[in-house]
Amino acid sequence: MFEFEGKRPQVHPEAFIAPTATLIGDVTVEKGASIWYGVVLRADICTIIVREGANIQDNSVVHGGPEAVVEIGAHSTVAHSCVMHGKRLGEKSILANNSVMLDDSVIGDGTMVAASSMIGPGGSIPDHVLAAGAPAQVKKPIAGTPAEFWVQVNGDYYADLARRHANGVREV
């Protein structure tokens, strides 16, 4: 963790920060959130808030434009190797592997954006849908799809896995 121009990361004692994650500047990580291996949260010119129970998975990067507030919603997931330069990932939503959110983009609550998708600058994906593509487009409501299962369970699964890592990972 690194302070930048007087702003330093604030991490709840019950959050998990992997030893190879990097947090810079005005970052807040709430209770039960997990920041995984190789993640970079760079809040040098912006503010980043990782809400309770959210997880940001291996090798993802979160950043925002000047004075932006970037929010990862409660119990949501930024999956492996994503770039989140957007404004908000809604509660219990998933930005799936290798996806990108560009400036000021928003994903609603209970939504999944499929792997390798891209939400363009200022783009918006509504609540409770499955979206995919580059640019991402709504494909259908998420209710009744396999994606709905992942949206419902992924936050809790990663919260449990984070507890296991906090208690069980050891450098060798």
MARBA-3410 file (N, C-alpha, C, O; in Angstrom, 1 decimal):
172
0.8,-1.2,0.0,0.0,0.0,0.0,0.9,1.2,0.0,1.9,1.3,0.6 ~ 0.4,2.2,-0.7,1.2,3.4,-0.9,0.4,4.7,-0.7,-0.7,4.8,-1.2 ~ 0.9,5.6,0.0,0.3,7.0,0.1,0.7,7.8,-1.1,1.8,7.6,-1.6 ~ -0.2,8.6,-1.6,0.1,9.5,-2.7,-0.4,10.9,-2.4,-1.7,11.0,-2.2 ~ 0.4,11.9,-2.3,0.1,13.2,-2.1,-0.9,13.4,-0.9,-1.9,14.1,-0.9
-0.5,12.7,0.2,-1.2,12.8,1.5,-2.5,11.9,1.6,-3.1,11.8,2.6 ~ -2.8,11.1,0.5,-3.9,10.2,0.6,-3.4,8.8,0.6,-2.5,8.4,-0.2 ~ -4.0,8.0,1.6,-3.5,6.7,1.7,-4.7,5.7,1.8,-5.8,6.1,2.2 ~ -4.4,4.5,1.4,-5.5,3.5,1.4,-6.0,3.2,2.8,-5.3,3.2,3.8 ~ -7.4,3.1,2.9,-8.0,2.7,4.2,-8.7,1.3,4.0,-9.5,1.2,3.1
-8.2,0.4,4.8,-8.6,-1.0,4.6,-9.3,-1.5,5.9,-8.6,-1.4,7.0 ~ -10.5,-2.0,5.8,-11.1,-2.6,7.0,-10.3,-3.8,7.5,-9.8,-4.5,6.6 ~ -10.2,-4.0,8.8,-9.4,-5.1,9.3,-9.9,-6.5,8.9,-9.2,-7.5,8.9 ~ -11.2,-6.6,8.5,-11.8,-7.8,8.1,-11.8,-8.0,6.5,-12.5,-8.8,6.0 ~ -11.0,-7.2,5.8,-10.9,-7.3,4.4,-9.6,-8.1,4.1,-8.7,-8.2,5.0
-9.6,-8.8,3.0,-8.4,-9.5,2.6,-7.7,-8.8,1.4,-8.3,-8.5,0.4 ~ -6.4,-8.5,1.7,-5.6,-7.9,0.6,-4.4,-8.9,0.4,-3.6,-9.2,1.2 ~ -4.4,-9.5,-0.8,-3.3,-10.4,-1.2,-2.0,-9.7,-1.1,-1.9,-8.5,-1.4 ~ -0.9,-10.5,-0.7,0.4,-9.8,-0.6,1.0,-9.2,-1.8,1.9,-8.4,-1.7 ~ 0.5,-9.6,-3.0,1.0,-9.0,-4.2,0.1,-8.0,-4.8,0.3,-7.5,-6.0
-1.0,-7.6,-4.1,-1.9,-6.5,-4.6,-1.2,-5.2,-4.3,-0.4,-5.1,-3.4 ~ -1.6,-4.2,-5.1,-1.0,-2.8,-4.9,-2.2,-1.8,-4.8,-3.0,-1.8,-5.7 ~ -2.2,-1.1,-3.7,-3.2,-0.1,-3.5,-2.5,1.3,-3.3,-1.6,1.4,-2.5 ~ -2.9,2.2,-4.1,-2.3,3.5,-4.1,-3.3,4.7,-3.9,-4.3,4.7,-4.7 ~ -3.0,5.5,-3.0,-3.8,6.7,-2.8,-5.1,6.6,-2.1,-5.3,5.8,-1.2
-6.2,7.2,-2.7,-7.5,7.4,-2.1,-8.4,6.1,-2.3,-9.3,6.2,-3.0 ~ -8.0,5.0,-1.7,-8.7,3.7,-1.9,-9.3,3.4,-0.5,-8.7,3.5,0.5 ~ -10.6,3.0,-0.6,-11.3,2.5,0.6,-11.7,1.1,0.3,-12.4,0.8,-0.7 ~ -11.4,0.1,1.2,-11.8,-1.3,1.1,-12.6,-1.6,2.3,-12.1,-1.6,3.4 ~ -13.9,-1.9,2.1,-14.8,-2.2,3.2,-14.7,-3.6,3.7,-14.0,-4.5,3.1
-15.4,-3.9,4.8,-15.4,-5.1,5.5,-15.8,-6.3,4.6,-16.7,-6.2,3.8 ~ -15.0,-7.4,4.7,-15.2,-8.6,3.9,-14.9,-8.5,2.5,-15.1,-9.5,1.8 ~ -14.4,-7.4,2.0,-14.0,-7.3,0.6,-12.7,-8.0,0.4,-11.9,-8.2,1.4 ~ -12.4,-8.4,-0.8,-11.1,-9.1,-1.1,-10.5,-8.6,-2.4,-11.1,-8.4,-3.4 ~ -9.2,-8.3,-2.2,-8.4,-7.8,-3.3,-7.3,-8.8,-3.6,-6.5,-9.1,-2.7
-7.3,-9.5,-4.8,-6.5,-10.7,-5.0,-5.2,-10.4,-5.6,-4.8,-9.2,-5.8 ~ -4.4,-11.4,-5.9,-3.1,-11.4,-6.4,-2.9,-10.6,-7.7,-3.6,-10.8,-8.6 ~ -1.9,-9.7,-7.6,-1.6,-8.9,-8.9,-2.6,-7.8,-9.2,-2.4,-7.1,-10.2 ~ -3.6,-7.5,-8.3,-4.5,-6.4,-8.6,-3.8,-5.1,-8.3,-3.0,-5.0,-7.4 ~ -4.2,-4.1,-9.1,-3.7,-2.7,-8.9,-5.0,-1.8,-8.7,-5.8,-1.8,-9.6
-5.1,-1.2,-7.6,-6.1,-0.1,-7.3,-5.3,1.2,-7.3,-4.7,1.5,-6.2 ~ -5.4,2.0,-8.4,-4.6,3.2,-8.4,-5.5,4.4,-8.3,-6.1,4.8,-9.3 ~ -5.6,4.9,-7.1,-6.4,6.1,-6.9,-5.5,7.3,-6.6,-5.6,8.0,-5.6 ~ -4.7,7.6,-7.6,-3.8,8.8,-7.5,-4.6,10.1,-7.9,-4.4,11.1,-7.2 ~ -5.4,10.0,-8.9,-6.2,11.2,-9.3,-7.7,11.0,-9.2,-8.5,11.9,-9.5
-8.1,9.9,-8.6,-9.5,9.6,-8.4,-9.7,9.0,-7.0,-8.8,8.9,-6.2 ~ -10.9,8.6,-6.7,-11.3,7.9,-5.5,-11.8,6.5,-5.9,-12.6,6.4,-6.8 ~ -11.4,5.4,-5.2,-11.8,4.1,-5.4,-12.5,3.6,-4.1,-11.8,3.6,-3.1 ~ -13.7,3.1,-4.2,-14.4,2.5,-3.1,-14.8,1.1,-3.4,-15.5,0.8,-4.4 ~ -14.3,0.1,-2.6,-14.6,-1.3,-2.8,-15.6,-1.6,-1.7,-15.2,-1.7,-0.5
-16.8,-1.8,-2.0,-17.9,-2.0,-1.0,-17.8,-3.4,-0.3,-17.1,-4.3,-0.8 ~ -18.5,-3.5,0.8,-18.5,-4.7,1.6,-18.8,-6.0,0.8,-19.7,-6.0,0.0 ~ -17.9,-6.9,1.0,-18.0,-8.2,0.4,-17.7,-8.3,-1.1,-17.8,-9.4,-1.7 ~ -17.3,-7.2,-1.7,-16.9,-7.2,-3.1,-15.6,-7.9,-3.3,-14.8,-8.0,-2.3 ~ -15.3,-8.4,-4.5,-14.0,-9.0,-4.8,-13.5,-8.5,-6.1,-14.2,-8.4,-7.1
-12.2,-8.3,-6.1,-11.5,-7.9,-7.3,-10.4,-8.9,-7.5,-9.5,-9.0,-6.7 ~ -10.5,-9.7,-8.6,-9.7,-10.9,-8.8,-8.4,-10.6,-9.5,-8.2,-9.5,-10.1 ~ -7.6,-11.6,-9.5,-6.2,-11.6,-10.0,-6.0,-10.8,-11.3,-6.7,-11.0,-12.3 ~ -5.0,-9.9,-11.2,-4.5,-9.1,-12.3,-5.4,-8.1,-12.9,-5.2,-7.6,-14.0 ~ -6.4,-7.7,-12.2,-7.3,-6.7,-12.6,-6.7,-5.3,-12.2,-6.0,-5.2,-11.2
-7.1,-4.3,-13.0,-6.7,-2.9,-12.7,-7.9,-2.0,-12.6,-8.8,-2.1,-13.4 ~ -7.9,-1.2,-11.5,-9.0,-0.3,-11.3,-8.4,1.1,-11.2,-7.5,1.3,-10.4 ~ -9.0,2.0,-11.9,-8.5,3.4,-12.0,-9.6,4.3,-12.5,-10.6,3.8,-12.9 ~ -9.5,5.6,-12.4,-10.5,6.5,-12.9,-9.9,7.8,-13.3,-8.7,8.1,-13.0 ~ -10.6,8.6,-14.1,-10.2,9.9,-14.5,-10.1,10.9,-13.4,-10.4,10.6,-12.2
-9.6,12.1,-13.7,-9.4,13.1,-12.6,-10.7,13.3,-11.9,-11.7,13.7,-12.4 ~ -10.5,13.2,-10.5,-11.6,13.5,-9.6,-12.8,12.5,-9.7,-13.8,12.8,-9.1 ~ -12.7,11.5,-10.5,-13.8,10.5,-10.6,-13.9,9.7,-9.3,-12.9,9.5,-8.5 ~ -15.1,9.2,-9.0,-15.3,8.3,-7.9,-15.7,6.9,-8.6,-16.7,6.9,-9.3 ~ -14.8,5.9,-8.3,-15.0,4.6,-8.9,-15.5,3.7,-7.8,-14.9,3.5,-6.8
-16.7,3.1,-8.0,-17.3,2.3,-6.9,-17.6,0.9,-7.4,-18.2,0.6,-8.5 ~ -17.1,-0.1,-6.6,-17.3,-1.5,-6.8,-18.4,-1.8,-5.8,-18.1,-1.8,-4.6 ~ -19.6,-2.2,-6.3,-20.7,-2.4,-5.4,-20.6,-3.6,-4.4,-19.8,-4.5,-4.7 ~ -21.4,-3.6,-3.4,-21.3,-4.6,-2.4,-21.6,-6.0,-3.0,-22.5,-6.1,-3.8 ~ -20.8,-6.9,-2.6,-20.9,-8.3,-3.0,-20.8,-8.5,-4.5,-21.3,-9.5,-5.1
-20.1,-7.6,-5.2,-19.9,-7.7,-6.7,-18.5,-8.2,-7.0,-17.7,-8.4,-6.1 ~ -18.3,-8.5,-8.2,-17.0,-9.2,-8.7,-16.5,-8.4,-9.9,-17.2,-8.2,-10.9 ~ -15.2,-8.0,-9.8,-14.4,-7.7,-10.9,-13.5,-8.9,-11.1,-12.6,-9.1,-10.3 ~ -13.8,-9.7,-12.2,-13.2,-11.0,-12.3,-11.7,-10.8,-12.8,-11.2,-9.7,-12.9 ~ -11.1,-11.9,-13.2,-9.7,-12.0,-13.6,-9.4,-11.1,-14.8,-10.1,-11.1,-15.8
-8.3,-10.4,-14.7,-7.7,-9.6,-15.8,-8.6,-8.6,-16.4,-8.6,-8.4,-17.6 ~ -9.4,-7.9,-15.6,-10.3,-6.8,-16.1,-9.6,-5.5,-15.9,-8.7,-5.3,-15.1 ~ -10.1,-4.5,-16.7,-9.7,-3.1,-16.6,-11.0,-2.4,-16.3,-11.9,-2.3,-17.1 ~ -11.1,-1.8,-15.0,-12.2,-1.1,-14.7,-11.8,0.4,-14.5,-11.2,0.8,-13.6 ~ -12.2,1.2,-15.5,-12.0,2.6,-15.6,-13.3,3.3,-15.6,-13.5,4.5,-15.9
-14.4,2.5,-15.1,-15.7,3.0,-15.2,-16.1,3.7,-13.9,-15.3,4.0,-13.0 ~ -17.4,4.0,-13.8,-17.9,4.8,-12.6,-18.4,3.9,-11.5,-18.1,4.1,-10.4 ~ -19.2,2.8,-11.9,-19.9,2.0,-10.9,-20.2,0.6,-11.5,-20.7,0.5,-12.6 ~ -19.8,-0.4,-10.7,-20.2,-1.7,-10.9,-21.3,-2.0,-9.8,-20.9,-1.9,-8.6 ~ -22.5,-2.3,-10.1,-23.6,-2.4,-9.2,-23.5,-3.5,-8.2,-22.6,-4.4,-8.4
-24.3,-3.5,-7.2,-24.4,-4.5,-6.2,-24.6,-5.9,-6.8,-25.5,-6.0,-7.7 ~ -23.9,-6.9,-6.3,-24.1,-8.3,-6.7,-24.1,-8.4,-8.3,-24.9,-9.1,-8.9 ~ -23.1,-7.7,-8.9,-22.9,-7.8,-10.3,-21.6,-8.3,-10.6,-20.7,-8.4,-9.7 ~ -21.4,-8.8,-11.8,-20.1,-9.4,-12.2,-19.6,-8.8,-13.5,-20.4,-8.8,-14.5 ~ -18.4,-8.3,-13.5,-17.7,-7.9,-14.7,-16.8,-9.1,-15.0,-15.8,-9.2,-14.3
-17.1,-9.9,-15.9,-16.5,-11.2,-16.1,-15.1,-11.1,-16.7,-14.7,-10.0,-17.2 ~ -14.3,-12.2,-16.7,-12.9,-12.2,-17.1,-12.6,-11.4,-18.3,-13.3,-11.5,-19.3 ~ -11.5,-10.7,-18.2,-10.9,-10.0,-19.4,-11.8,-8.9,-20.0,-11.7,-8.6,-21.1 ~ -12.7,-8.4,-19.2,-13.6,-7.3,-19.7,-13.1,-6.0,-19.3,-12.2,-5.8,-18.4 ~ -13.7,-4.9,-20.0,-13.2,-3.6,-19.8,-14.4,-2.7,-19.6,-15.4,-2.7,-20.3
-14.3,-1.8,-18.6,-15.2,-0.6,-18.5,-14.5,0.6,-18.7,-13.5,0.9,-18.0 ~ -14.9,1.5,-19.6,-14.2,2.7,-19.9,-14.8,3.9,-19.1,-15.9,3.7,-18.4 ~ -14.3,5.1,-19.2,-14.6,6.2,-18.4,-16.1,6.4,-18.3,-16.9,6.4,-19.2 ~ -16.5,6.7,-17.0,-17.9,7.0,-16.7,-19.0,6.0,-17.0,-20.2,6.3,-17.0 ~ -18.6,4.7,-17.3,-19.5,3.7,-17.6,-20.1,3.1,-16.3,-19.5,3.2,-15.3
-21.3,2.5,-16.4,-22.0,2.0,-15.3,-22.6,0.7,-15.6,-23.2,0.5,-16.7 ~ -22.5,-0.2,-14.7,-23.2,-1.5,-14.7,-24.2,-1.5,-13.6,-23.8,-1.3,-12.4 ~ -25.5,-1.9,-13.8,-26.5,-1.9,-12.8,-26.3,-3.0,-11.8,-25.4,-3.8,-11.9 ~ -27.3,-3.1,-10.9,-27.3,-4.2,-9.8,-27.8,-5.5,-10.4,-28.6,-5.6,-11.3 ~ -27.2,-6.6,-9.9,-27.6,-7.9,-10.3,-27.4,-8.3,-11.7,-28.1,-9.1,-12.3
-26.4,-7.7,-12.3,-26.1,-7.9,-13.8,-24.8,-8.6,-14.0,-23.9,-8.5,-13.2 ~ -24.7,-9.4,-15.1,-23.5,-9.9,-15.5,-23.1,-9.4,-16.8,-23.9,-9.5,-17.8 ~ -21.9,-9.0,-17.0,-21.3,-8.6,-18.3,-20.3,-9.7,-18.6,-19.4,-10.0,-17.9 ~ -20.6,-10.4,-19.7,-19.9,-11.7,-20.1,-18.4,-11.4,-20.3,-18.0,-10.3,-20.6 ~ -17.6,-12.5,-20.3,-16.2,-12.4,-20.5,-15.8,-11.7,-21.8,-16.5,-11.9,-22.8
-14.7,-11.0,-21.8,-14.1,-10.3,-22.9,-15.1,-9.2,-23.5,-15.0,-9.0,-24.7 ~ -15.9,-8.7,-22.7,-16.8,-7.6,-23.2,-16.2,-6.2,-22.9,-15.2,-6.1,-22.1 ~ -16.8,-5.2,-23.5,-16.3,-3.9,-23.3,-17.5,-2.9,-23.2,-18.4,-2.9,-24.1 ~ -17.5,-2.1,-22.1,-18.5,-1.0,-22.0,-17.8,0.3,-22.3,-16.8,0.6,-21.6 ~ -18.2,0.9,-23.4,-17.6,2.2,-23.8,-17.8,3.3,-22.9,-18.5,3.3,-22.0
-17.1,4.4,-23.2,-17.2,5.6,-22.4,-18.6,6.1,-22.2,-19.3,6.2,-23.2 ~ -19.0,6.3,-21.0,-20.4,6.8,-20.7,-21.5,5.7,-20.9,-22.6,6.0,-20.8 ~ -21.1,4.5,-21.2,-22.0,3.4,-21.5,-22.7,3.0,-20.2,-22.2,3.2,-19.1 ~ -23.9,2.4,-20.4,-24.7,2.0,-19.2,-25.4,0.7,-19.5,-26.0,0.5,-20.5 ~ -25.2,-0.3,-18.6,-25.9,-1.6,-18.7,-26.9,-1.6,-17.5,-26.5,-1.4,-16.4
-28.2,-1.8,-17.7,-29.2,-1.8,-16.7,-29.1,-2.9,-15.6,-28.3,-3.8,-15.8 ~ -30.0,-2.8,-14.6,-30.1,-3.8,-13.6,-30.6,-5.1,-14.1,-31.4,-5.1,-15.1 ~ -30.1,-6.3,-13.6,-30.7,-7.6,-13.7,-30.8,-8.1,-15.2,-31.8,-8.6,-15.6 ~ -29.6,-7.9,-15.9,-29.6,-8.4,-17.3,-28.2,-9.1,-17.5,-27.3,-9.0,-16.7 ~ -28.2,-9.8,-18.6,-26.9,-10.4,-19.1,-26.6,-9.6,-20.3,-27.4,-9.5,-21.2
-25.3,-9.1,-20.3,-24.9,-8.3,-21.4,-23.6,-8.9,-21.9,-22.8,-9.6,-21.2 ~ -23.3,-8.7,-23.2,-22.0,-9.3,-23.8,-21.7,-8.5,-25.0,-22.5,-7.8,-25.6 ~ -20.4,-8.6,-25.4,-19.9,-8.0,-26.7,-19.0,-6.8,-26.5,-18.8,-6.4,-25.4 ~ -18.5,-6.3,-27.6,-17.7,-5.2,-27.6,-18.1,-4.3,-28.8,-17.7,-4.5,-29.9 ~ -19.0,-3.3,-28.6,-19.4,-2.9,-27.2,-20.5,-3.8,-26.7,-21.2,-4.5,-27.4
-20.5,-3.9,-25.3,-21.5,-4.7,-24.7,-22.9,-4.3,-24.9,-23.2,-3.1,-25.0 ~ -23.8,-5.3,-25.2,-25.2,-5.0,-25.4,-26.0,-6.0,-24.5,-25.6,-7.1,-24.3 ~ -27.2,-5.5,-24.1,-28.0,-6.4,-23.3,-28.5,-7.5,-24.2,-29.0,-7.3,-25.3 ~ -28.3,-8.8,-23.7,-28.8,-10.0,-24.5,-30.1,-10.4,-24.0,-31.0,-10.8,-24.8 ~ -30.4,-10.4,-22.7,-31.6,-10.8,-22.1,-31.7,-10.6,-20.6,-30.6,-10.3,-20.0
-32.9,-10.7,-20.0,-32.9,-10.6,-18.5,-32.1,-11.8,-18.0,-32.0,-12.9,-18.5 ~ -31.5,-11.5,-16.8,-30.7,-12.5,-16.2,-31.5,-13.6,-15.5,-31.0,-14.8,-15.3 ~ -32.7,-13.3,-15.1,-33.6,-14.3,-14.4,-33.7,-15.6,-15.2,-34.0,-15.6,-16.3 ~ -33.4,-16.7,-14.4,-33.6,-18.0,-15.0,-32.4,-18.5,-15.9,-32.5,-19.6,-16.4 ~ -31.4,-17.7,-15.9,-30.2,-18.1,-16.7,-29.1,-18.7,-15.8,-29.1,-18.4,-14.6
-28.1,-19.4,-16.3,-27.0,-19.9,-15.4,-26.2,-18.7,-14.9,-25.7,-18.8,-13.8 ~ -26.2,-17.6,-15.6,-25.5,-16.4,-15.1,-26.1,-15.9,-13.8,-25.4,-15.3,-12.9 ~ -27.4,-16.0,-13.6,-28.1,-15.6,-12.4,-27.5,-16.3,-11.2,-27.4,-15.7,-10.1 ~ -27.3,-17.6,-11.4,-26.7,-18.4,-10.3,-25.3,-17.8,-9.8,-25.1,-17.6,-8.7 ~ -24.5,-17.4,-10.8,-23.2,-16.9,-10.5,-23.3,-15.5,-9.8,-22.5,-15.2,-8.9
-24.2,-14.7,-10.3,-24.4,-13.4,-9.6,-24.8,-13.6,-8.2,-24.4,-12.8,-7.3 ~ -25.6,-14.6,-7.9,-26.1,-14.8,-6.5,-25.1,-15.4,-5.6,-25.1,-15.0,-4.4 ~ -24.2,-16.3,-6.1,-23.3,-17.0,-5.2,-21.9,-16.5,-5.2,-21.1,-16.8,-4.3 ~ -21.4,-15.8,-6.3,-20.0,-15.5,-6.4,-19.4,-14.7,-5.3,-18.3,-14.9,-4.8 ~ -20.2,-13.7,-4.8,-19.7,-12.8,-3.7,-19.4,-13.6,-2.5,-18.4,-13.5,-1.8
-20.4,-14.5,-2.1,-20.2,-15.3,-0.9,-19.1,-16.3,-1.1,-18.3,-16.6,-0.1 ~ -19.0,-16.9,-2.2,-17.9,-17.9,-2.5,-16.5,-17.2,-2.3,-15.6,-17.8,-1.7 ~ -16.4,-16.0,-2.9,-15.1,-15.4,-2.8,-14.8,-14.8,-1.4,-13.7,-14.7,-0.9 ~ -15.8,-14.5,-0.6,-15.7,-14.1,0.8,-15.1,-15.2,1.6,-14.2,-15.0,2.4 ~ -15.7,-16.4,1.4,-15.2,-17.6,2.1,-13.7,-17.9,1.6,-12.9,-18.2,2.5
-13.5,-17.9,0.3,-12.1,-18.2,-0.2,-11.1,-17.2,0.4,-10.0,-17.5,0.7 ~ -11.5,-15.9,0.5,-10.6,-14.9,1.1,-10.3,-15.2,2.5,-9.1,-15.0,2.9 ~ -11.3,-15.6,3.3,-11.0,-16.0,4.7,-10.0,-17.2,4.7,-9.0,-17.2,5.5 ~ -10.1,-18.1,3.8,-9.2,-19.3,3.8,-7.8,-18.8,3.4,-6.8,-19.2,4.0 ~ -7.7,-17.8,2.5,-6.3,-17.3,2.1,-5.7,-16.5,3.2,-4.6,-16.6,3.5
-6.6,-15.7,3.9,-6.1,-14.9,5.0,-5.5,-15.8,6.1,-4.5,-15.4,6.7 ~ -6.1,-16.9,6.3,-5.6,-17.8,7.4,-4.6,-18.9,6.9,-3.9,-19.4,7.7 ~ -4.6,-19.1,5.6,-3.8,-20.3,5.2,-2.7,-20.0,4.2,-1.8,-20.9,4.0 ~ -2.6,-18.9,3.6,-1.5,-18.6,2.6,-0.2,-18.3,3.3,-0.2,-17.4,4.2 ~ 0.9,-18.9,3.0,2.2,-18.6,3.6,3.2,-18.5,2.5,3.3,-19.3,1.6
4.1,-17.5,2.6,5.2,-17.4,1.7,6.2,-18.5,1.9,6.5,-18.8,3.1 ~ 6.7,-19.0,0.8,7.7,-20.1,1.0,9.0,-19.8,0.2,9.9,-20.6,0.2
END
